[in-house]
Amino acid sequence: MAKTARSLTPKTRKGQGDVKLSRGEFERRLRERFSDPLFDRLSADIDRIVDTAWTVYDEYHRSPRKRKAGPGFAHPEFELPIEWLEARDRILDAAREHDDPNGRSRILVICGAARHDQTCPGEMSKTFRLTQLAREEIERAGMFCDLLDLSHLTAQYGRQILPCKACVSTAMPLCNWPCSCYPNHALGQVNDWMNELYPRWVAAHGVMIVTPVYWYQAPSVLKLMMDRLVCADGGNPDPTTTHGKRPEEAKALELKGWDYPRHLANRLFAIVVHGDAAGAETLRRSLTDWLTDMNLVPAAPNALVDRYVGYYEPYATSHEALDRDASFQEEARNAARALVEGVKLARAGKFPRADEGLRDPRPK
């Protein structure tokens, strides 16, 4: 009889090759940060920084500041990175805020465009304008609108979302909630924005994504955040169960039977996608599938919108095309209004789910 997947003892596959840099290449890459002539007078200080940074890299000081996990973890004596524990505390605070029946309703509005008027494009995005219409409707209803403008990734110093390392593909319990892959001080992978964004998602009762189409797909600023939210869909909230990042322990834990906790379940959502020539419907469907896969709930049929602005017209006049398209502007407002009403119903216990209580026969 063939073995089932759960009865196997899988191997951890290796063999992609060494990625360790030589001292010379490491120094060359690091010194690119100090190429401005103003740094020339600090050359001796930079030499010392390079020497220290090399030691951190060469000895792989990934998480140099740790403390014991403490109560609430499977292995309370196991040491975890302080940055991760602080991020977890912020998420727990956000969850309490979300669950407070007397708290103000919150809607997270996400501007998915990379364009910003204070960097190379020199002009705001149409997407940002549409988020302002949504914000007006949300605030008019007395709810708190948390505007997340992802164009800050292109326009603001030190603002970045680092890519997902796909721990989940090795084993779901290896993917921690919140993500524990960053910061990685040994590799200089710091200033990751996600530890600030996870609590904003958790605190929200509703989420509205407004985004353009870039080459038939989601803009990279949006896709980076989407990938890093994989930990919200089945991620392991206790890294001590795998003693950090130990693939063999994570595989064994998953094969014992993993419950795939949905950390953002039951929040309502709305989506507004716009394009200029192609891809709007495909992206709207992809975003809808992604959110429902995480067990979020569409607020209403008219809360899911895809439209074209200035179809095949010049880019130079696209804002004028949006000015003329009063119908699309109203559709964006309606999506926000539907989300507002859905949140009101959900918080009052009047937004029933027909699938509530059904067992998923195909957990991930």
Solvent accessible surface area in square Angstrom, and as a share of the most:
residue,aa,sasa,rsa
1,M,241,1.08
2,A,92,0.71
3,K,149,0.63
4,T,91,0.53
5,A,72,0.56
6,R,138,0.50
7,S,67,0.44
8,L,88,0.44
9,T,130,0.76
10,P,54,0.34
11,K,137,0.58
12,T,36,0.21
13,R,189,0.69
14,K,175,0.74
15,G,76,0.73
16,Q,194,0.86
17,G,57,0.55
18,D,130,0.67
19,V,132,0.76
20,K,91,0.39
21,L,40,0.20
22,S,72,0.46
23,R,90,0.33
24,G,50,0.48
25,E,48,0.21
26,F,24,0.10
27,E,46,0.20
28,R,131,0.48
29,R,124,0.45
30,L,35,0.17
31,R,81,0.30
32,E,105,0.47
33,R,180,0.66
34,F,48,0.20
35,S,91,0.59
36,D,69,0.36
37,P,104,0.66
38,L,132,0.66
39,F,69,0.29
40,D,100,0.52
41,R,195,0.71
42,L,65,0.32
43,S,62,0.40
44,A,61,0.47
45,D,55,0.29
46,I,10,0.05
47,D,65,0.34
48,R,146,0.53
49,I,89,0.45
50,V,1,0.00
51,D,73,0.38
52,T,84,0.49
53,A,27,0.21
54,W,46,0.16
55,T,57,0.33
56,V,39,0.23
57,Y,17,0.07
58,D,66,0.34
59,E,107,0.48
60,Y,113,0.43
61,H,67,0.30
62,R,59,0.22
63,S,13,0.09
64,P,80,0.50
65,R,171,0.62
66,K,97,0.41
67,R,111,0.40
68,K,111,0.47
69,A,7,0.05
70,G,16,0.15
71,P,131,0.82
72,G,73,0.70
73,F,18,0.07
74,A,59,0.46
75,H,79,0.35
76,P,57,0.36
77,E,118,0.53
78,F,55,0.23
79,E,88,0.39
80,L,3,0.02
81,P,21,0.13
82,I,55,0.28
83,E,45,0.20
84,W,8,0.03
85,L,3,0.02
86,E,87,0.39
87,A,1,0.00
88,R,57,0.21
89,D,63,0.33
90,R,103,0.38
91,I,10,0.05
92,L,69,0.34
93,D,77,0.40
94,A,6,0.05
95,A,31,0.24
96,R,150,0.55
97,E,84,0.38
98,H,39,0.17
99,D,96,0.50
100,D,59,0.30
101,P,115,0.72
102,N,142,0.73
103,G,24,0.23
104,R,145,0.53
105,S,17,0.11
106,R,42,0.15
107,I,0,0.00
108,L,1,0.00
109,V,0,0.00
110,I,0,0.00
111,C,1,0.01
112,G,0,0.00
113,A,1,0.01
114,A,21,0.16
115,R,60,0.22
116,H,34,0.15
117,D,62,0.32
118,Q,150,0.67
119,T,38,0.22
120,C,133,0.80
121,P,70,0.44
122,G,53,0.51
123,E,81,0.36
124,M,73,0.33
125,S,4,0.03
126,K,24,0.10
127,T,1,0.00
128,F,56,0.24
129,R,62,0.23
130,L,1,0.01
131,T,0,0.00
132,Q,45,0.20
133,L,27,0.13
134,A,0,0.00
135,R,78,0.28
136,E,75,0.34
137,E,13,0.06
138,I,0,0.00
139,E,89,0.40
140,R,163,0.60
141,A,41,0.32
142,G,47,0.45
143,M,8,0.04
144,F,74,0.31
145,C,7,0.04
146,D,16,0.09
147,L,33,0.16
148,L,1,0.01
149,D,15,0.08
150,L,0,0.00
151,S,2,0.01
152,H,56,0.25
153,L,28,0.14
154,T,67,0.39
155,A,36,0.28
156,Q,83,0.37
157,Y,215,0.82
158,G,36,0.35
159,R,61,0.22
160,Q,63,0.28
161,I,8,0.04
162,L,24,0.12
163,P,79,0.49
164,C,45,0.27
165,K,84,0.36
166,A,50,0.38
167,C,22,0.13
168,V,44,0.25
169,S,97,0.62
170,T,50,0.29
171,A,2,0.02
172,M,7,0.03
173,P,0,0.00
174,L,11,0.05
175,C,11,0.06
176,N,3,0.02
177,W,17,0.06
178,P,1,0.01
179,C,16,0.09
180,S,14,0.09
181,C,8,0.05
182,Y,10,0.04
183,P,26,0.16
184,N,1,0.01
185,H,63,0.28
186,A,4,0.03
187,L,82,0.41
188,G,47,0.45
189,Q,44,0.20
190,V,45,0.26
191,N,94,0.48
192,D,24,0.12
193,W,10,0.04
194,M,0,0.00
195,N,21,0.11
196,E,88,0.40
197,L,0,0.00
198,Y,1,0.00
199,P,17,0.11
200,R,60,0.22
201,W,0,0.00
202,V,5,0.03
203,A,4,0.03
204,A,1,0.01
205,H,14,0.06
206,G,0,0.00
207,V,0,0.00
208,M,0,0.00
209,I,0,0.00
210,V,1,0.01
211,T,0,0.00
212,P,11,0.07
213,V,23,0.13
214,Y,81,0.31
215,W,226,0.79
216,Y,128,0.49
217,Q,110,0.49
218,A,15,0.11
219,P,0,0.00
220,S,77,0.50
221,V,7,0.04
222,L,0,0.00
223,K,90,0.38
224,L,53,0.26
225,M,0,0.00
226,M,21,0.09
227,D,53,0.28
228,R,6,0.02
229,L,0,0.00
230,V,45,0.26
231,C,1,0.01
232,A,1,0.01
233,D,7,0.03
234,G,0,0.00
235,G,0,0.00
236,N,2,0.01
237,P,59,0.37
238,D,21,0.11
239,P,4,0.02
240,T,0,0.00
241,T,43,0.25
242,T,0,0.00
243,H,56,0.25
244,G,19,0.18
245,K,67,0.28
246,R,123,0.45
247,P,33,0.21
248,E,101,0.45
249,E,52,0.23
250,A,0,0.00
251,K,33,0.14
252,A,52,0.41
253,L,43,0.21
254,E,41,0.18
255,L,43,0.21
256,K,168,0.71
257,G,47,0.45
258,W,41,0.14
259,D,118,0.61
260,Y,23,0.09
261,P,36,0.23
262,R,72,0.26
263,H,41,0.18
264,L,0,0.00
265,A,23,0.18
266,N,87,0.45
267,R,16,0.06
268,L,5,0.03
269,F,0,0.00
270,A,0,0.00
271,I,0,0.00
272,V,0,0.00
273,V,0,0.00
274,H,7,0.03
275,G,7,0.07
276,D,55,0.28
277,A,29,0.22
278,A,39,0.31
279,G,12,0.11
280,A,0,0.00
281,E,76,0.34
282,T,78,0.45
283,L,5,0.02
284,R,50,0.18
285,R,135,0.49
286,S,50,0.32
287,L,0,0.00
288,T,22,0.13
289,D,92,0.48
290,W,41,0.14
291,L,0,0.00
292,T,54,0.31
293,D,69,0.36
294,M,6,0.03
295,N,39,0.20
296,L,4,0.02
297,V,20,0.11
298,P,48,0.30
299,A,9,0.07
300,A,30,0.23
301,P,124,0.78
302,N,82,0.42
303,A,0,0.00
304,L,40,0.20
305,V,10,0.05
306,D,23,0.12
307,R,102,0.37
308,Y,75,0.29
309,V,3,0.02
310,G,14,0.14
311,Y,124,0.47
312,Y,162,0.62
313,E,75,0.34
314,P,90,0.56
315,Y,174,0.66
316,A,97,0.75
317,T,58,0.33
318,S,15,0.09
319,H,22,0.10
320,E,85,0.38
321,A,5,0.04
322,L,2,0.01
323,D,79,0.41
324,R,155,0.56
325,D,42,0.22
326,A,70,0.54
327,S,79,0.51
328,F,2,0.01
329,Q,42,0.19
330,E,75,0.34
331,E,45,0.20
332,A,1,0.00
333,R,46,0.17
334,N,50,0.26
335,A,0,0.00
336,A,0,0.00
337,R,83,0.30
338,A,17,0.13
339,L,0,0.00
340,V,5,0.03
341,E,92,0.41
342,G,3,0.03
343,V,1,0.00
344,K,91,0.39
345,L,78,0.39
346,A,38,0.29
347,R,80,0.29
348,A,64,0.49
349,G,69,0.66
350,K,138,0.59
351,F,53,0.22
352,P,116,0.73
353,R,58,0.21
354,A,114,0.88
355,D,66,0.34
356,E,138,0.62
357,G,81,0.78
358,L,134,0.67
359,R,193,0.70
360,D,72,0.37
361,P,100,0.63
362,R,205,0.75
363,P,68,0.43
364,K,111,0.47
